[in-house]
Amino acid sequence: MKKIKHVVAIVLAVLGIVVILQNTESIETELLFLKLEMPLAILIFLGILIGFVLGVLVSLIFSAKRKRK
């Protein structure tokens, strides 16, 4: 089972690297009152990272509520 997890992790890492290498062009993004210019790969990575962090936080909140009951 550990080997399967390692293989999946390696495949996902390689796919992530491929996405980053294919999206190096710079784009302008408006974020609230800021205009930022950054590579598309960084914007995609930040979006995924924020989504992951929010998912973990929501999961922790719901698990804490279940333990109280």
Secondary structure, 3 states (H helix, E strand, C coil): CHHHHHHHHHHHHHHHHHHHHHCCCEEEEEECCEEEEEEHHHHHHHHHHHHHHHHHHHHHHHHHHHHHC
